[in-house]
Amino acid sequence: MRQLNIDIETFSSVDIKKAGLYKYVQSPDFQILLFAYSVDEGPTRVIDLESGEKIPEIIKLALIDPEVTKRAYNAAFEWYCLNTITNTPLNQWRCTMFHGLYCGYTAGLEPTAKALGLPADKQKMSVGKSLIRLFCTPTKPTKKNGGRTRTLPHHEPEKWELFKEYCIQDVETEKEVGKRLSNFPVPLQEQWLWELDQRINAHGVAVDKALVEGALHVSDLSTAELTEEAVNITGLNNPNSTQQLTKWLSDQGVEVENLQKGTVSSLIETTKGDVKRALEIRQELSKTSVKKYQAMEEAVCEDGRVRGLLQFYGANRTGRWAGRLVQVQNLPRNYLETLSHARQLVQEKKGEALKIIYGNVPDTLSQLIRTAFVPSAGSVFVISDFSAIEARVIAWLAGEQWRLDVFNTHGKIYEASASQMFGVPLELIKKGNPEYELRQKGKVAELALGYQGGKGALISMGALDMGLTEDELPDIVHRWRSSNKRIVDLWYSLENAALSVMTDGQPVGVKGLLLARESDIVNGLDFLTITLPSKRKLFYAKPFLSENDFGKEAVHYYGMDQTTKKWSKVNTYGGKLVENVVQAIARDCLAETIVRLDNVGVQTVMHIHDEVVLDVPKEHADLEAITQLMSQSIPWAPGLPLNADGFTSYYYMKD
């Protein structure tokens, strides 16, 4: 025996979507119901554990045999669940979902099977979701079902037999997906990184339960007070209703097309009296802070830790991580100077004091979300992040020397960019000088224009909110591009390389990247690939040439549409390819850091974009050593000027 393909079906009263895998499995009523397996690509068998069947001894031995590779779709689930009955080491597992993500496909066995064009008999059975709801989750007691809280095999024997077929079919589908992708293997270093990611997720991060409980309590009080005030002002039954409030505003002589965040903010600036206050209340109530606290409360395990916050390869175009459960990748920033005092008031549920001191209670609770994550007893957080990582990577990749000189010295890229764009000496662009206003133009240009953005990108990045006029924007675009000719050249070089590869099929090298066409005719797979300096590849599935919206020949491929969330045709261009590559290289720098930290025995509990959050015993909290480790050169990126900065804290925050 060399390989074991596995799929299991389980029961738990914990909602896995809200609480995550770890709390789901740690529930006292967790059970493995069905165990389907295939040995060395042979026929799939299913063991009905719920009906008293036993896993064969030879399969139990295989689960712990280092010579037998275990494969599953979303293998983290099978690995963690099966560890409740036997110790099956993580390094013996391979995840077919991750393999699909690596090759540019989406998450989910069903959509991946369809995207790969699997025949109907190899695709996931469509009845699966209803059967999982029936047998794997608690049943609502009714007179019709005799008041039972679970559906067992003898309650629905025909559906139970269908459920076993479904479990078998999942193994068959997973096997076929694995076969189709076998000629495009996951690099060994990425497999190791997947294993490290599972260990980080399983370790989890502690949550300040008193703060979470206090925040929910204070939020309820604040919401009730604000709603009552809004009712008194407007006379509406539900002042939070967009329809009702829109009509009320119209009656007050204020016509609005919508009540979106930006619209409300603008209206507050131009209205007064009851209208202004009603809009302010809507703005306060729109804060989503309470949802984050609710997510923490749902997901926290008995030991006070939240697990499973990170999704490995969640952004499959670049390989970056995505957030799950509490969504740590998009937590609100904090600006309060007295965070500790605000935390104490919330922990003690002193809502009135919070309101008197800080005014806007929902906004204060929103700023405290990060601080609900805390280190283990006797430890502190060391929080460190890369400085301007994407700006450094694009400068290094393009060979834009003046930018590299900035990052190798003072690092003031906004000032330096303004200096280059407007021909003003760098030393004049400092606070107190009239030239300092140019820094704002340099900043917005840096944030918006690196990936072939134009006037629209500047507006999206808030250029008009910064006080710039629309008439100024074309000049800013022109000046930035004139100052960054090598980056501009990189856009067109990558685009032309991709077009060339698609036209004649020959690989093309650009700035240490290799673009190629890779196909598997037997399995009907075709990719445009970009090999990164780390030797990891980016995959663009089913590529073809076609006219884009501007009537220009462009590379198209199949991927997840970020708007519709469906597998469909996507077009790309030079700036977008550069963005993919730069973000992927930045991700690889973060991955290198996480591995280095693990190698020296430092526990990572979270990482957000380019920042790591480390849970370190107080006596070993060496911030300088951490930032030096993050700033070290990377063998596959010679000359890339990395730099990191950080701080220590007794709770997670933005410095």
C-alpha positions in Angstrom: 0.0 0.0 0.0 1.3 3.4 -1.0 -1.7 5.7 -1.1 -5.0 6.1 0.8 -7.7 8.4 -0.6 -10.2 9.3 2.1 -13.5 11.0 2.7 -15.4 11.1 5.9 -18.9 12.3 7.0 -19.3 13.5 10.5 -21.8 14.8 13.1 -21.5 17.7 15.6 -24.0 20.0 17.2 -21.5 22.9 16.6 -22.1 24.9 13.4 -18.9 24.5 11.4 -19.5 27.5 9.2 -19.7 29.8 12.2 -17.4 28.1 14.7 -14.8 26.5 12.4 -13.3 23.0 12.2 -11.6 22.9 15.5 -14.5 23.8 17.8 -16.7 21.6 15.7 -14.5 18.6 16.3 -13.9 19.4 20.0 -17.7 19.3 20.7 -18.5 16.4 23.1 -21.0 15.0 20.6 -18.7 14.9 17.6 -18.8 11.6 15.7 -17.3 10.2 12.5 -20.3 8.6 10.8 -18.9 7.3 7.5 -15.3 6.5 6.4 -14.8 6.0 2.7 -11.4 5.0 1.3 -9.6 3.8 -1.7 -6.3 1.9 -1.6 -3.8 2.7 -4.4 -6.5 4.1 -6.8 -8.5 0.9 -6.4 -12.3 0.6 -5.8 -13.7 2.8 -3.1 -15.3 1.2 0.0 -17.3 2.8 2.8 -17.3 1.9 6.4 -20.6 2.6 8.2 -19.4 3.5 11.6 -22.7 4.8 12.8 -24.3 1.4 12.1 -21.6 -0.4 14.0 -19.1 -1.3 11.3 -15.3 -1.1 12.1 -12.4 0.3 10.2 -10.3 -2.7 9.1 -7.1 -3.1 11.1 -5.0 -2.8 7.9 -6.5 0.6 7.2 -5.9 1.7 10.8 -2.3 0.7 10.4 -2.1 2.6 7.1 -3.3 5.8 8.8 -0.2 5.9 10.9 2.2 4.4 8.4 4.7 7.0 7.2 5.1 5.0 4.0 1.4 5.5 3.1 0.4 8.9 1.7 -3.1 10.0 2.8 -5.0 12.2 0.4 -8.3 14.1 0.8 -10.1 17.1 -0.5 -9.5 19.8 2.2 -7.3 17.3 4.0 -7.1 19.5 7.1 -10.6 18.4 7.9 -9.9 14.6 7.6 -6.6 15.0 9.4 -8.0 16.8 12.4 -11.2 14.6 12.6 -9.3 11.3 12.3 -6.9 12.4 15.1 -9.8 11.8 17.5 -9.5 8.1 16.8 -5.8 7.7 15.8 -2.7 9.8 15.6 -2.1 10.4 11.9 0.9 12.7 11.4 0.3 15.8 9.3 3.3 15.3 7.1 1.7 12.1 5.7 -1.2 14.1 4.2 -1.7 15.7 0.8 -4.5 18.1 0.2 -6.2 17.9 -3.3 -8.0 21.2 -2.7 -4.7 23.0 -2.1 -3.4 21.3 -5.3 -6.3 22.7 -7.2 -5.8 26.2 -5.8 -2.1 26.0 -6.6 -3.0 25.2 -10.2 -5.4 28.2 -10.5 -8.7 26.5 -9.7 -11.2 27.5 -7.1 -12.0 26.0 -3.7 -14.9 23.5 -3.5 -14.8 19.9 -4.9 -17.9 20.4 -7.0 -16.9 23.6 -8.8 -13.3 22.3 -9.3 -14.6 19.1 -10.8 -16.7 21.1 -13.2 -13.9 23.5 -14.1 -11.7 20.5 -14.9 -14.4 19.0 -17.1 -14.8 15.7 -15.2 -17.4 13.4 -16.7 -20.7 13.2 -14.9 -20.0 9.9 -13.2 -16.8 11.4 -11.7 -18.5 14.6 -10.4 -19.8 15.2 -6.9 -23.4 14.2 -6.3 -25.8 17.1 -6.2 -27.8 15.7 -3.3 -24.9 16.0 -0.9 -25.9 19.3 0.8 -29.4 18.1 1.7 -28.0 14.8 3.0 -25.4 16.6 5.1 -28.1 18.8 6.6 -30.2 15.7 7.4 -27.6 13.5 9.0 -24.7 15.7 10.0 -26.4 18.5 11.9 -29.0 18.6 14.7 -32.6 18.1 13.7 -35.3 20.5 14.7 -37.8 18.6 16.8 -41.4 18.5 15.5 -44.5 16.5 16.0 -44.0 14.9 12.6 -40.5 13.6 13.5 -41.5 12.5 17.0 -39.6 15.3 18.7 -36.1 13.9 17.8 -33.1 16.1 17.7 -31.0 13.9 15.4 -31.8 11.9 12.3 -30.2 8.5 12.5 -29.9 5.8 9.8 -33.0 3.9 10.9 -35.1 7.1 10.6 -34.3 7.5 6.9 -32.8 4.2 5.7 -33.1 4.9 2.0 -31.5 8.3 2.3 -28.8 6.8 4.5 -27.9 4.4 1.7 -27.8 7.3 -0.7 -25.5 9.1 1.8 -23.1 6.3 1.7 -23.0 6.4 -2.1 -22.4 10.2 -1.8 -19.4 9.5 0.5 -18.0 7.0 -2.0 -18.5 9.4 -4.9 -16.6 12.1 -3.1 -13.5 9.8 -2.9 -14.0 9.0 -6.6 -14.2 12.7 -7.5 -11.2 13.6 -5.4 -9.2 10.8 -7.0 -10.0 12.0 -10.4 -9.1 15.6 -9.6 -5.8 14.4 -8.2 -5.1 12.4 -11.4 -5.9 15.3 -13.6 -3.5 17.6 -11.8 -0.7 15.0 -11.3 1.5 16.4 -14.0 1.5 19.8 -12.3 2.8 18.9 -8.8 2.9 21.2 -5.8 6.5 22.1 -4.9 7.8 20.4 -1.8 8.5 23.8 -0.1 4.8 24.7 -0.6 3.7 21.3 0.9 5.9 22.0 4.0 4.3 25.5 4.2 0.8 23.9 4.1 1.8 21.7 7.0 3.1 24.7 9.0 -0.1 26.6 8.2 -2.2 23.7 9.7 -0.1 23.8 12.8 -0.5 27.5 13.2 -4.2 27.2 12.7 -4.5 24.3 15.2 -2.5 26.3 17.8 -4.8 29.2 17.5 -4.8 32.6 19.3 -6.2 33.5 22.7 -9.2 35.7 22.9 -10.1 38.1 25.8 -13.5 36.6 26.6 -14.3 39.4 29.1 -13.7 42.0 26.4 -15.9 40.2 23.9 -18.7 39.7 26.4 -18.5 43.3 27.5 -18.4 44.6 23.9 -21.6 42.7 23.0 -23.3 43.9 26.2 -22.3 47.5 25.6 -23.2 47.3 21.9 -26.8 46.1 22.8 -27.2 49.0 25.2 -25.8 51.5 22.7 -27.9 50.2 19.8 -31.1 50.3 21.9 -30.4 53.9 22.9 -29.5 55.1 19.4 -32.5 53.4 17.9 -34.8 54.9 20.5 -33.3 58.4 19.8 -33.8 57.8 16.0 -37.5 56.8 16.6 -38.1 60.0 18.6 -36.5 62.1 15.9 -38.1 60.6 12.9 -41.3 59.0 14.2 -40.5 55.9 12.1 -41.2 52.3 13.3 -37.8 51.2 12.0 -35.4 54.1 11.4 -32.8 51.6 10.3 -34.9 50.7 7.3 -33.4 52.3 4.1 -36.8 52.6 2.5 -38.4 54.3 5.6 -35.5 56.6 6.2 -35.2 57.6 2.5 -38.9 58.6 2.5 -38.5 60.5 5.8 -35.5 62.4 4.4 -37.5 63.2 1.3 -40.3 64.6 3.5 -37.6 66.8 5.1 -36.6 68.1 1.7 -33.5 65.9 1.3 -33.5 63.7 -1.8 -31.1 60.8 -1.9 -30.5 58.0 -4.3 -29.1 55.7 -1.7 -27.9 55.5 1.9 -24.5 54.0 1.4 -21.6 54.8 3.7 -20.1 57.5 1.4 -23.5 59.1 0.7 -24.4 59.3 4.4 -20.9 60.8 5.2 -21.4 63.5 2.6 -24.9 64.3 3.7 -23.8 64.8 7.3 -21.4 67.5 6.1 -24.2 69.4 4.4 -27.2 69.0 6.7 -28.1 70.2 10.2 -30.7 69.7 12.9 -32.8 66.5 13.1 -31.7 65.4 9.6 -28.0 65.6 10.5 -28.6 63.7 13.8 -30.7 61.0 12.1 -27.9 60.5 9.6 -25.2 60.4 12.3 -27.2 57.7 14.2 -27.4 55.7 11.0 -23.7 56.1 10.5 -23.0 54.9 14.1 -25.4 51.9 13.8 -23.8 50.9 10.5 -20.6 49.9 12.3 -20.1 46.2 11.8 -18.0 45.8 15.0 -20.5 43.7 16.8 -20.4 41.1 14.0 -16.7 40.5 14.6 -17.3 40.1 18.4 -20.1 37.7 17.6 -17.8 35.7 15.3 -15.2 35.5 18.1 -17.8 34.3 20.5 -19.0 31.6 18.1 -15.5 30.4 17.3 -13.7 30.4 20.6 -12.9 27.0 22.0 -13.2 25.8 25.6 -9.6 26.8 26.3 -10.3 30.4 25.2 -8.5 30.1 21.8 -9.9 30.8 18.3 -8.5 28.4 15.7 -8.7 28.2 11.9 -8.4 32.0 11.2 -6.2 31.5 8.1 -7.0 29.9 4.8 -3.9 28.7 3.0 -3.7 29.7 -0.7 -7.0 31.6 -0.1 -6.2 34.0 -3.0 -5.3 31.4 -5.6 -4.1 33.9 -8.2 -1.2 34.9 -6.0 -1.1 32.2 -3.3 -1.7 34.8 -0.5 -3.6 33.7 2.6 -7.2 34.7 3.2 -9.1 35.2 6.5 -11.8 32.9 7.9 -14.3 33.1 10.7 -13.3 36.5 12.2 -11.7 37.7 9.0 -8.5 39.1 10.5 -7.4 40.3 7.1 -9.9 43.2 7.2 -10.1 44.3 10.9 -10.8 48.0 11.5 -7.8 50.1 12.4 -7.4 51.7 15.9 -6.6 55.4 16.5 -7.4 55.8 20.2 -4.5 56.9 22.3 -6.0 55.3 25.4 -6.8 51.8 24.2 -6.1 50.2 27.5 -8.5 52.4 29.4 -11.2 51.8 26.8 -10.6 48.1 27.0 -11.0 48.2 30.8 -14.4 50.1 30.5 -15.7 47.5 28.1 -14.5 44.6 30.1 -16.3 46.0 33.1 -19.4 46.7 30.9 -19.4 50.4 31.7 -21.2 51.6 28.7 -22.2 55.0 30.0 -18.7 55.9 31.0 -17.5 54.8 27.6 -20.0 57.1 26.0 -19.1 60.1 28.2 -15.3 59.7 27.6 -15.2 58.5 23.9 -18.5 59.7 22.5 -19.2 57.4 19.6 -19.6 54.0 21.3 -19.9 51.8 18.1 -16.7 53.4 16.7 -14.9 52.8 20.0 -16.0 49.2 20.0 -14.9 48.9 16.4 -11.4 50.2 17.3 -11.1 47.6 20.1 -11.8 44.6 17.9 -8.1 43.9 17.3 -7.4 44.1 21.0 -9.7 41.1 21.7 -6.8 38.9 20.5 -4.3 38.5 23.4 -1.1 36.5 24.0 -1.0 33.3 26.1 -0.5 33.6 29.9 3.1 34.8 30.7 3.6 35.9 27.1 3.5 39.1 25.0 2.7 39.7 21.3 5.6 40.6 19.2 4.0 42.3 16.2 6.2 43.0 13.2 5.6 43.9 9.6 7.5 44.5 6.4 7.9 48.1 5.4 6.4 49.0 2.0 6.9 45.4 0.8 5.1 45.7 -2.6 6.8 49.0 -3.4 10.2 47.4 -2.6 9.4 44.3 -4.7 8.3 46.2 -7.8 11.4 48.4 -7.6 13.6 45.3 -7.3 11.8 43.4 -10.1 11.9 46.3 -12.5 15.4 47.4 -11.6 14.2 51.0 -10.8 17.5 52.1 -9.3 16.5 55.4 -7.7 13.7 53.6 -5.8 16.2 50.9 -4.6 18.5 53.7 -3.4 15.6 55.1 -1.4 14.8 51.8 0.2 18.5 51.1 0.9 18.8 54.4 2.7 16.2 56.7 4.3 13.1 54.8 3.0 10.9 57.9 2.5 9.3 56.7 -0.7 6.4 59.2 -0.8 8.8 62.2 -0.4 11.3 60.7 -2.9 8.5 60.0 -5.4 7.3 63.6 -5.1 10.9 64.8 -5.5 11.3 62.7 -8.7 7.9 63.8 -10.1 8.2 67.5 -9.6 12.0 68.1 -9.7 12.1 69.4 -6.1 15.0 68.6 -3.8 14.1 65.9 -1.3 15.3 67.9 1.6 12.7 70.6 0.9 9.7 68.2 1.2 9.4 68.3 4.9 6.8 69.6 7.4 6.8 73.4 7.6 7.9 74.0 4.0 5.4 74.8 1.2 6.9 71.9 -0.8 5.5 69.5 1.8 2.1 69.5 0.1 3.8 67.6 -2.8 4.2 64.6 -0.5 0.4 64.0 -0.7 0.7 63.8 -4.5 3.6 61.5 -4.2 1.7 59.3 -1.7 -1.5 58.9 -3.8 0.6 58.2 -6.9 2.6 55.5 -5.1 -0.6 53.9 -3.8 -2.5 54.0 -7.1 -0.2 53.9 -10.1 2.2 51.0 -9.7 0.0 48.5 -11.6 -0.8 50.6 -14.7 -3.5 52.6 -13.0 -4.6 56.0 -14.3 -6.9 58.8 -13.3 -9.6 56.4 -12.2 -7.2 54.6 -9.9 -6.1 57.8 -8.3 -9.8 58.7 -7.6 -10.4 55.2 -6.2 -7.4 55.6 -3.9 -9.0 58.8 -2.5 -7.1 61.5 -4.5 -10.1 63.9 -4.5 -10.6 63.3 -0.7 -7.0 64.4 -0.2 -7.8 67.8 -1.7 -6.5 67.2 -5.2 -8.7 68.3 -8.1 -9.7 66.1 -11.0 -7.9 68.4 -13.5 -4.6 67.7 -11.6 -4.8 63.9 -12.0 -3.6 63.3 -15.6 -0.5 65.3 -14.9 0.2 63.2 -11.8 -0.1 60.1 -13.8 2.2 61.4 -16.5 4.8 62.6 -14.0 4.8 59.3 -12.1 5.2 57.2 -15.2 8.0 59.5 -16.5 9.8 59.0 -13.2 9.4 55.3 -13.2 10.3 54.3 -16.8 11.6 50.8 -15.8 8.3 49.9 -14.0 6.4 51.1 -17.0 8.7 49.0 -19.2 7.9 46.0 -16.9 4.2 46.3 -17.6 4.7 46.1 -21.3 7.4 43.5 -21.2 5.3 41.1 -19.2 2.3 41.7 -21.4 4.3 41.2 -24.6 5.9 38.1 -23.2 2.5 36.6 -22.4 1.2 37.4 -25.9 4.4 35.9 -27.4 4.0 32.7 -25.4 0.4 32.4 -26.4 1.2 33.0 -30.0 4.1 30.6 -30.6 4.2 28.5 -27.5 7.9 29.2 -26.7 8.9 30.2 -23.1 10.0 33.8 -22.5 12.1 35.2 -19.7 11.4 38.6 -18.2 13.4 40.1 -15.2 14.0 36.7 -13.6 10.5 35.4 -14.3 9.7 32.7 -16.8 6.5 32.7 -18.8 5.5 29.4 -20.4 2.7 27.4 -21.9 2.2 24.1 -20.0 -0.3 21.5 -21.2 -1.5 17.9 -20.5 -3.2 16.8 -23.7 -4.4 13.5 -22.3 -6.3 15.2 -19.4 -7.3 18.3 -21.4 -5.4 20.8 -19.3 -3.7 23.9 -20.6 -2.0 26.7 -18.6 -0.1 29.9 -19.0 2.4 29.8 -16.1 4.7 32.3 -14.6 7.6 30.9 -12.6 8.6 33.2 -9.8 12.1 33.7 -8.3 11.1 31.3 -5.5 10.4 28.7 -8.2 6.7 28.7 -7.3 4.4 29.0 -10.3 1.4 31.1 -11.0 -1.2 29.3 -13.1 -3.7 30.8 -15.6 -6.1 28.0 -16.7 -7.3 27.5 -20.2 -5.6 30.6 -21.7 -6.5 32.0 -25.1 -6.1 35.2 -27.1 -9.1 37.5 -27.8 -10.0 41.1 -28.1 -10.5 43.0 -24.8 -13.0 45.8 -24.2 -10.7 48.2 -25.9 -10.5 46.2 -29.1 -6.9 45.1 -28.4 -5.7 41.6 -28.5 -5.2 40.4 -24.9 -4.6 37.3 -22.9 -7.8 35.7 -21.4 -8.1 32.7 -19.1 -10.6 31.0 -16.9 -10.8 31.9 -13.2 -12.9 33.1 -10.4 -14.7 36.4 -11.3 -14.2 38.6 -8.2 -17.6 40.3 -8.8 -19.9 37.3 -9.7 -17.9 34.8 -7.7 -18.3 32.4 -10.7 -15.8 30.4 -12.7 -15.7 32.4 -16.0 -13.5 34.1 -18.6 -11.2 36.7 -17.2 -8.9 39.1 -19.3 -5.6 40.4 -18.1 -3.0 42.9 -19.2 0.6 44.0 -18.3 -0.2 46.0 -15.1 -2.4 43.2 -13.8 0.2 40.6 -14.4 2.8 42.8 -12.6 0.4 43.1 -9.7 -0.1 39.3 -9.5 3.7 38.7 -9.7 4.6 41.5 -7.1 1.9 40.3 -4.6 3.0 36.7 -5.1 6.7 37.6 -4.5 5.6 39.6 -1.4 3.7 36.6 -0.2 6.7 34.4 -0.7 8.8 36.8 1.4 6.2 36.5 4.2 6.2 32.7 3.8 10.0 32.7 4.1 9.7 34.7 7.3 7.1 32.4 8.8 9.3 29.4 8.1 12.4 31.1 9.6 10.4 32.0 12.7 9.3 28.4 13.1 12.9 27.2 12.6 14.0 29.3 15.6 11.1 28.1 17.8 9.0 31.3 17.7 5.2 30.7 17.6 3.2 32.6 14.9 -0.4 32.8 15.9 -1.6 35.1 13.0 -0.3 36.9 10.0 -2.2 39.7 8.2 -1.0 40.7 4.8 2.7 41.6 5.5 2.5 41.5 9.3 3.3 38.6 11.7 1.8 38.3 15.2 4.0 36.2 17.5 3.1 34.7 20.9 6.4 34.9 22.8 7.2 34.3 26.5 8.0 37.7 28.1 11.6 36.7 28.9 12.3 35.7 25.2 10.5 38.7 23.5 13.4 40.0 21.5 11.9 42.5 19.1 15.3 43.5 17.5 16.0 39.8 16.7 12.6 39.4 15.1 12.9 42.5 12.9 16.5 41.5 11.9 15.3 38.1 10.9 12.5 39.6 8.8 15.0 42.1 7.2 17.5 39.4 6.2 18.2 38.8 2.5 16.4 35.9 0.8 18.6 33.6 -1.3 16.2 33.6 -4.3 15.9 37.4 -4.2 19.4 38.9 -4.1 19.4 42.7 -3.8 15.8 42.9 -2.6 16.0 45.5 0.2 13.7 44.2 2.9 13.1 46.1 6.1 10.8 45.4 9.1 9.6 47.3 12.1 7.5 46.2 15.1 6.6 46.5 18.7 5.5 44.4 21.7 2.1 44.5 23.2 -0.3 42.7 25.7 -3.0 42.7 23.0 -3.2 42.9 19.2 -3.3 46.5 17.8 -2.0 48.7 15.1 0.9 50.8 16.4 
